[in-house]
Amino acid sequence: MVVDHPVLADRLTVMRDRGTGFGEFRQALFEASAILAVEAARDLPVTEVDLSTPLEDTTGSRLPTEIAIVPVLRAGLGMVEGFLRLLPGARVGHVGVYRDEQEHRPVDYYERMPPNLPEAHVFVVDPMLATGGSAVHALDRLKAAGAQRLALVCLVVAPEGLKAVEEHHPDVPIWTAAVDRELDENAYIRPGLGDAGDRVFGTQ
């Protein structure tokens, strides 16, 4: 699902610009992540509850108590705050995967899963979906740990990454701000926005 929103489009433009500093990039990513969180949360079920307003009794809707946000480290960390602004009661796990630059394959280096995964609605967040290797690996690990309700949220995706996730995890919806043109010979998204992790943490 490509989210069509003028504010999101503006923030994506800020992040694509090579002249954007890491502080401005980080702020734009936070704001873009919050917009994506609003859209991705559309699929969350709600429970009807009784309550009393200052004037009368009525009914309302409550979100599930078990929601988890799992960033793919390290760039995914930049999206967590935007999601927590909308879903402050969510648990946060981590899947640490880096890309072997020679083989373009995911390599594990850290994993910390939140509790109650079988009951949780899990948002896997990663700014870039390039080859799809890291996302597929993270979804594999989460399903192995018992997660059943998963959604993948990315800022920018490549067609190759979409295809990989759809082949391995056709049950997982994907939310994004943009589907870019292609991967280059180094498996970087074009036009893309560079290395999201370096730009978030100022290590570029």
Backbone bond lengths (Angstrom), bond angles and torsions (degrees), N, CA, C in turn:
res aa  C-N    CA-C-N  psi(-1)  N-CA   C-N-CA  omega(-1)  CA-C   N-CA-C  phi
1 M - - - 1.449 - - 1.518 109.45 -
2 V 1.328 116.39 118.52 1.458 121.15 177.66 1.522 107.93 -91.30
3 V 1.319 117.08 121.53 1.453 122.22 -176.79 1.522 109.25 -82.47
4 D 1.315 116.25 119.45 1.458 122.74 -179.13 1.524 108.31 -101.14
5 H 1.335 115.82 101.26 1.462 120.50 -177.20 1.524 107.96 -147.87
6 P 1.341 118.91 128.93 1.463 120.05 -175.44 1.524 114.30 -62.07
7 V 1.325 117.89 -36.21 1.464 119.89 178.69 1.526 110.17 -68.09
8 L 1.329 116.72 -41.28 1.459 120.72 177.33 1.532 110.36 -62.27
9 A 1.325 117.28 -42.51 1.461 120.85 178.64 1.522 110.98 -61.09
10 D 1.336 117.19 -39.74 1.460 121.11 177.83 1.523 111.06 -64.05
11 R 1.329 117.38 -45.78 1.469 120.31 -178.61 1.526 111.31 -65.25
12 L 1.333 116.13 -35.98 1.458 119.54 177.16 1.529 110.24 -64.77
13 T 1.318 117.12 -39.42 1.463 120.34 177.75 1.518 110.90 -62.38
14 V 1.321 117.51 -41.52 1.465 121.58 176.26 1.526 110.35 -57.75
15 M 1.328 116.24 -44.40 1.465 119.96 -177.31 1.522 112.67 -72.18
16 R 1.312 117.99 -30.67 1.461 120.01 178.14 1.531 112.03 -69.65
17 D 1.320 117.69 -29.86 1.461 122.69 -173.96 1.530 110.19 -66.26
18 R 1.314 116.56 121.17 1.468 120.49 -178.74 1.523 112.67 -64.57
19 G 1.335 117.35 -19.07 1.453 121.08 179.37 1.518 114.02 -83.98
20 T 1.324 118.53 -4.85 1.463 121.88 179.43 1.524 110.56 -71.91
21 G 1.338 116.66 127.18 1.459 121.25 177.23 1.509 111.99 -73.03
22 F 1.345 116.52 165.46 1.470 118.10 -173.37 1.522 112.23 -68.66
23 G 1.346 118.27 -29.36 1.461 119.54 177.42 1.517 111.59 -67.26
24 E 1.324 116.05 -45.05 1.456 120.68 178.05 1.522 110.68 -67.30
25 F 1.333 116.49 -37.12 1.462 120.70 177.33 1.526 110.09 -62.00
26 R 1.318 115.53 -45.32 1.471 120.56 -178.50 1.527 110.86 -61.90
27 Q 1.326 117.04 -42.76 1.458 120.58 179.47 1.521 111.17 -65.03
28 A 1.339 116.55 -42.08 1.468 120.14 179.38 1.522 110.57 -64.74
29 L 1.336 117.34 -37.57 1.461 120.39 178.65 1.523 110.56 -66.60
30 F 1.325 117.13 -40.67 1.466 120.52 176.64 1.524 110.57 -58.29
31 E 1.338 116.74 -47.78 1.459 120.81 -177.47 1.525 111.63 -67.91
32 A 1.336 116.77 -40.93 1.465 120.15 177.41 1.527 110.54 -63.92
33 S 1.325 117.04 -39.95 1.462 121.01 -179.97 1.525 111.23 -64.15
34 A 1.332 116.81 -37.94 1.462 120.04 178.80 1.525 110.94 -64.54
35 I 1.341 116.45 -39.78 1.472 119.61 177.75 1.523 110.39 -66.04
36 L 1.338 116.46 -44.03 1.468 119.64 178.11 1.525 111.03 -63.08
37 A 1.332 116.56 -35.40 1.468 120.10 178.46 1.526 110.88 -63.35
38 V 1.330 116.82 -42.67 1.468 120.43 178.18 1.524 110.24 -58.41
39 E 1.326 116.13 -45.01 1.462 119.90 -178.06 1.526 111.81 -68.95
40 A 1.336 116.78 -45.87 1.467 120.14 -177.91 1.527 111.73 -65.94
41 A 1.331 116.68 -28.04 1.468 120.47 -179.83 1.524 112.71 -74.98
42 R 1.330 117.55 -5.08 1.466 119.77 177.79 1.527 112.21 -57.71
43 D 1.326 116.81 -28.90 1.461 120.50 -176.22 1.531 113.30 -85.03
44 L 1.334 117.32 -4.14 1.462 118.79 -179.43 1.528 110.28 -70.07
45 P 1.326 117.10 134.77 1.466 119.41 176.21 1.525 110.24 -76.48
46 V 1.307 116.34 152.44 1.461 120.47 177.05 1.526 109.15 -121.83
47 T 1.315 114.49 155.98 1.462 122.42 178.01 1.514 109.00 -112.71
48 E 1.311 116.69 131.36 1.463 120.44 177.98 1.524 109.51 -75.19
49 V 1.330 115.77 133.46 1.463 120.97 179.95 1.527 109.82 -130.37
50 D 1.318 115.08 154.10 1.464 121.52 173.50 1.521 108.93 -91.23
51 L 1.332 116.10 141.94 1.456 119.62 177.42 1.521 109.32 -153.94
52 S 1.330 114.19 166.22 1.461 120.35 178.56 1.520 108.94 -115.78
53 T 1.324 116.19 122.49 1.464 120.27 171.83 1.529 107.55 -83.13
54 P 1.325 119.05 175.30 1.475 119.20 175.65 1.525 113.55 -61.46
55 L 1.340 116.49 -14.01 1.464 119.12 -175.92 1.515 114.87 -112.03
56 E 1.364 117.34 -30.85 1.462 118.90 -176.53 1.517 110.62 -167.50
57 D 1.328 114.49 169.77 1.469 120.40 174.19 1.519 109.40 -80.03
58 T 1.344 115.32 145.67 1.461 119.95 178.36 1.529 108.55 -155.30
59 T 1.310 116.21 -170.95 1.457 120.81 175.65 1.518 108.85 -122.09
60 G 1.323 115.56 157.76 1.459 121.87 177.78 1.513 110.61 -146.35
61 S 1.307 116.47 -173.85 1.469 122.19 -178.36 1.518 110.09 -123.61
62 R 1.326 115.49 138.72 1.466 121.20 178.30 1.520 110.12 -122.44
63 L 1.347 115.29 141.94 1.456 121.03 176.69 1.528 110.52 -72.92
64 P 1.335 117.32 163.25 1.470 119.69 174.79 1.533 110.48 -60.60
65 T 1.319 115.54 150.01 1.463 119.24 178.84 1.522 111.94 -78.60
66 E 1.339 117.79 -24.25 1.453 120.68 -178.14 1.536 110.56 -105.65
67 I 1.321 114.87 98.93 1.461 122.75 175.04 1.522 107.25 -128.26
68 A 1.318 116.86 137.96 1.473 120.74 -179.64 1.527 109.84 -130.31
69 I 1.318 114.67 144.74 1.462 122.49 174.52 1.516 106.80 -118.58
70 V 1.321 116.34 124.14 1.471 120.57 -177.42 1.527 108.69 -124.70
71 P 1.332 116.99 101.28 1.461 119.16 176.09 1.522 111.02 -77.34
72 V 1.326 115.10 144.63 1.460 120.25 169.72 1.525 105.86 -86.30
73 L 1.337 115.61 112.99 1.472 119.76 -176.12 1.518 110.54 -68.57
74 R 1.360 115.36 146.99 1.442 124.34 3.56 1.511 112.77 -102.86
75 A 1.323 116.81 -23.50 1.467 120.46 -175.02 1.518 112.37 -60.61
76 G 1.333 117.70 -31.28 1.455 121.02 -179.36 1.512 113.91 -61.70
77 L 1.336 117.03 -22.60 1.460 120.37 178.11 1.526 111.20 -58.56
78 G 1.328 116.78 -31.51 1.452 120.36 -178.74 1.515 113.72 -66.58
79 M 1.323 118.37 -15.04 1.462 122.09 -179.65 1.525 113.14 -97.74
80 V 1.322 117.26 -13.22 1.468 120.26 -172.49 1.519 111.81 -64.69
81 E 1.327 117.49 -44.39 1.463 120.15 -175.88 1.530 111.55 -60.85
82 G 1.325 116.89 -39.50 1.461 119.74 178.04 1.516 112.09 -61.85
83 F 1.333 116.54 -38.88 1.466 120.39 178.16 1.527 111.14 -70.65
84 L 1.330 116.89 -40.31 1.460 119.54 -179.46 1.522 112.30 -68.76
85 R 1.330 117.18 -25.68 1.465 118.96 176.13 1.533 110.09 -62.94
86 L 1.325 116.03 -34.61 1.464 120.93 179.07 1.523 111.41 -87.19
87 L 1.334 116.98 -37.39 1.465 122.66 -173.78 1.530 109.23 -123.86
88 P 1.338 118.29 69.25 1.463 121.04 -172.04 1.520 114.62 -65.36
89 G 1.336 117.02 -19.88 1.463 119.47 179.68 1.512 114.26 -89.03
90 A 1.331 117.06 2.74 1.468 119.98 -177.56 1.521 111.26 -70.55
91 R 1.328 115.83 147.24 1.461 121.44 171.03 1.529 108.17 -82.92
92 V 1.329 116.52 155.26 1.466 121.06 -179.76 1.520 109.45 -124.59
93 G 1.337 115.77 125.25 1.455 121.63 172.48 1.522 108.77 -111.82
94 H 1.330 116.44 -177.76 1.462 120.01 179.75 1.519 110.15 -145.73
95 V 1.321 116.00 139.18 1.455 121.88 169.84 1.528 106.61 -125.11
96 G 1.321 116.23 114.98 1.459 121.35 -178.70 1.520 110.65 -96.06
97 V 1.323 115.67 114.02 1.464 122.00 -179.33 1.529 107.65 -136.88
98 Y 1.320 116.62 132.83 1.460 117.91 170.98 1.516 108.77 -119.87
99 R 1.333 114.67 158.52 1.453 120.07 -176.94 1.515 110.37 -94.98
100 D 1.319 116.31 122.93 1.458 121.03 171.72 1.534 107.71 -64.18
101 E 1.336 116.90 114.90 1.458 120.52 -172.93 1.529 113.28 -70.71
102 Q 1.327 116.71 -16.11 1.459 119.62 177.10 1.520 111.62 -85.72
103 E 1.333 114.95 -48.10 1.463 120.75 -176.09 1.527 112.99 -95.11
104 H 1.357 116.37 -12.49 1.472 121.67 -176.89 1.528 110.93 56.71
105 R 1.353 115.21 40.56 1.460 120.85 -179.96 1.527 109.32 -118.83
106 P 1.347 118.20 150.18 1.464 120.42 -179.74 1.529 111.78 -74.56
107 V 1.343 114.68 142.73 1.465 121.70 177.73 1.524 107.58 -128.56
108 D 1.337 117.06 126.49 1.470 122.32 179.10 1.519 111.06 -70.33
109 Y 1.352 116.29 143.46 1.454 118.17 166.50 1.534 112.68 -142.30
110 Y 1.338 118.14 -10.93 1.467 119.33 178.41 1.520 109.30 -162.27
111 E 1.342 114.87 147.38 1.464 119.38 176.95 1.519 109.49 -153.96
112 R 1.322 116.00 128.29 1.464 121.38 175.11 1.525 107.18 -144.24
113 M 1.315 115.17 104.25 1.457 120.18 -176.33 1.526 111.33 -88.79
114 P 1.341 117.22 142.57 1.465 119.77 174.67 1.522 110.07 -71.87
115 P 1.331 117.82 157.74 1.470 120.47 177.95 1.525 111.70 -73.66
116 N 1.330 114.37 166.86 1.479 122.04 174.39 1.518 113.69 59.94
117 L 1.321 117.06 34.31 1.463 120.28 -178.69 1.530 113.49 -59.23
118 P 1.340 119.64 -38.57 1.470 118.09 -179.09 1.528 113.40 -60.11
119 E 1.334 117.73 -27.43 1.464 120.96 -179.50 1.528 112.69 -96.04
120 A 1.324 117.70 -10.54 1.462 121.08 -169.86 1.526 113.18 -86.87
121 H 1.319 114.68 153.20 1.461 122.81 167.22 1.530 105.76 -96.39
122 V 1.328 116.81 116.26 1.463 121.61 -167.49 1.522 110.64 -111.38
123 F 1.339 115.35 126.74 1.457 121.91 173.23 1.523 108.55 -105.21
124 V 1.323 116.57 115.41 1.459 122.02 175.39 1.520 106.53 -92.30
125 V 1.335 117.73 123.97 1.460 120.70 -173.98 1.523 110.75 -120.02
126 D 1.319 115.02 135.14 1.458 122.95 178.33 1.527 106.91 -159.24
127 P 1.329 119.33 123.66 1.465 119.63 -175.43 1.526 114.31 -58.11
128 M 1.338 117.60 -36.02 1.454 121.25 -173.00 1.523 111.53 -120.02
129 L 1.320 116.21 130.00 1.466 121.60 171.99 1.520 105.98 -114.80
130 A 1.332 116.32 96.52 1.473 121.47 -174.61 1.528 109.90 -95.65
131 T 1.323 117.38 -91.72 1.463 119.87 177.67 1.524 111.67 -75.37
132 G 1.328 115.96 -22.31 1.460 120.95 -177.48 1.513 113.15 91.54
133 G 1.329 117.48 -5.38 1.457 120.26 -176.52 1.516 113.67 -60.45
134 S 1.336 117.08 -47.82 1.462 120.28 -178.85 1.523 111.50 -66.46
135 A 1.329 117.06 -41.06 1.463 120.43 -179.81 1.520 111.12 -65.41
136 V 1.320 116.98 -45.25 1.464 120.61 178.64 1.527 109.64 -60.86
137 H 1.327 116.83 -42.74 1.457 120.91 179.81 1.538 110.71 -62.81
138 A 1.338 116.89 -45.17 1.462 120.33 179.50 1.524 111.17 -62.24
139 L 1.317 116.83 -42.96 1.468 120.10 178.23 1.525 111.19 -65.60
140 D 1.330 117.48 -38.13 1.473 120.98 174.55 1.519 110.72 -56.84
141 R 1.347 116.15 -48.24 1.459 120.79 -176.88 1.539 110.92 -65.05
142 L 1.325 116.73 -40.76 1.460 119.80 -179.49 1.526 111.33 -66.64
143 K 1.319 116.88 -41.90 1.464 119.14 177.53 1.523 110.83 -64.97
144 A 1.324 117.35 -38.48 1.468 120.73 177.72 1.527 110.92 -63.21
145 A 1.346 116.57 -29.16 1.468 121.21 179.25 1.524 112.11 -86.10
146 G 1.339 117.23 -0.63 1.460 120.39 174.19 1.510 116.17 111.24
147 A 1.340 118.74 -4.15 1.468 120.22 -179.22 1.524 110.38 -65.15
148 Q 1.326 115.71 137.15 1.463 121.40 -177.90 1.531 113.16 -124.05
149 R 1.317 116.40 -22.55 1.475 121.12 -178.20 1.519 108.21 -117.21
150 L 1.316 116.03 95.74 1.463 121.82 -172.11 1.520 111.26 -120.77
151 A 1.319 115.72 145.82 1.460 122.71 169.73 1.523 107.36 -138.79
152 L 1.321 116.24 142.39 1.460 122.42 178.76 1.522 108.02 -107.14
153 V 1.326 116.59 127.56 1.464 121.54 -178.66 1.520 108.99 -122.94
154 C 1.336 115.82 120.07 1.468 122.42 -177.46 1.519 109.16 -131.19
155 L 1.317 115.61 151.94 1.455 119.00 176.75 1.524 111.03 -76.50
156 V 1.326 116.42 -49.69 1.462 122.31 -177.52 1.526 108.51 -132.75
157 V 1.333 116.66 137.18 1.459 119.99 179.31 1.522 110.10 -129.03
158 A 1.312 115.32 152.82 1.465 122.68 173.17 1.527 108.71 -103.05
159 P 1.327 117.47 151.32 1.473 119.59 178.48 1.521 112.90 -55.77
160 E 1.335 116.56 -35.56 1.462 120.18 -179.57 1.520 111.44 -64.62
161 G 1.335 116.38 -40.54 1.456 119.83 178.52 1.514 112.50 -67.96
162 L 1.338 115.83 -40.61 1.465 119.63 176.39 1.524 110.83 -58.10
163 K 1.331 115.50 -45.26 1.457 119.96 -178.64 1.529 111.40 -61.67
164 A 1.339 116.29 -42.36 1.463 120.35 -178.70 1.523 111.45 -63.01
165 V 1.339 116.84 -45.33 1.465 119.70 -179.27 1.524 110.32 -67.46
166 E 1.313 117.16 -41.78 1.466 120.13 -179.99 1.525 111.74 -63.87
167 E 1.339 117.15 -34.01 1.468 119.91 178.40 1.518 112.09 -71.27
168 H 1.330 117.01 -41.02 1.465 120.49 -175.22 1.524 113.58 -89.51
169 H 1.341 116.19 -29.89 1.468 120.05 -177.19 1.530 109.68 -138.54
170 P 1.321 117.04 68.60 1.472 119.80 -177.28 1.523 113.83 -65.29
171 D 1.322 117.19 -14.69 1.457 121.39 -179.59 1.524 113.34 -85.45
172 V 1.332 117.51 -7.03 1.466 121.42 -174.79 1.527 110.13 -98.26
173 P 1.343 118.25 115.85 1.464 119.63 176.32 1.521 111.11 -69.55
174 I 1.318 116.43 148.77 1.462 122.47 -179.78 1.527 108.11 -120.53
175 W 1.326 115.46 127.55 1.459 122.29 177.65 1.526 108.20 -112.76
176 T 1.331 117.24 137.29 1.463 120.06 -178.29 1.520 110.65 -153.35
177 A 1.337 114.70 161.95 1.458 120.62 174.39 1.522 111.60 -88.29
178 A 1.349 117.20 -25.38 1.471 119.17 -176.74 1.515 111.19 -161.23
179 V 1.330 115.47 141.83 1.462 122.27 169.08 1.524 106.62 -102.52
180 D 1.332 116.19 111.44 1.465 120.49 -177.24 1.522 111.89 -82.85
181 R 1.336 115.87 178.76 1.464 121.17 -167.91 1.525 113.71 -71.35
182 E 1.350 117.50 -50.67 1.465 119.67 -170.33 1.519 110.85 -170.58
183 L 1.341 115.35 175.15 1.452 122.53 168.36 1.523 108.83 -98.86
184 D 1.348 116.00 145.08 1.462 118.55 174.96 1.528 109.55 -88.57
185 E 1.330 116.87 -171.22 1.464 121.06 -175.94 1.520 112.91 -66.90
186 N 1.346 117.14 -17.49 1.462 121.29 177.43 1.530 111.83 -99.80
187 A 1.327 116.64 10.76 1.465 123.70 179.64 1.520 112.54 64.74
188 Y 1.339 116.25 31.81 1.457 121.34 171.67 1.525 109.06 -97.63
189 I 1.338 115.73 143.37 1.458 120.99 -178.60 1.523 109.67 -72.04
190 R 1.335 115.44 134.03 1.466 121.89 174.83 1.521 110.04 -115.81
191 P 1.350 120.24 132.40 1.454 126.12 -0.40 1.528 114.04 -72.87
192 G 1.308 118.37 -25.61 1.456 121.52 172.93 1.512 114.09 63.16
193 L 1.344 114.61 -159.27 1.461 120.53 177.95 1.526 111.25 -149.11
194 G 1.336 116.24 22.24 1.463 119.55 -179.09 1.509 111.55 84.77
195 D 1.327 116.42 -161.59 1.458 122.72 178.58 1.522 108.32 -84.45
196 A 1.333 116.26 107.67 1.463 120.34 -174.90 1.525 111.52 -61.31
197 G 1.333 117.66 -39.21 1.459 120.15 179.92 1.513 112.16 -62.42
198 D 1.317 117.57 -45.30 1.464 121.06 178.73 1.519 111.11 -62.67
199 R 1.321 116.72 -38.45 1.467 119.72 -176.68 1.520 111.60 -76.30
200 V 1.329 118.22 -30.51 1.462 121.47 176.36 1.519 110.53 -69.59
201 F 1.329 116.79 -44.63 1.455 120.42 -172.04 1.530 113.29 -97.79
202 G 1.330 117.61 4.30 1.456 120.18 174.84 1.512 113.73 71.03
203 T 1.338 117.44 26.26 1.477 120.93 -178.81 1.515 112.46 -101.46
204 Q 1.328 115.58 10.96 1.468 119.69 -178.44 1.522 110.80 -73.76
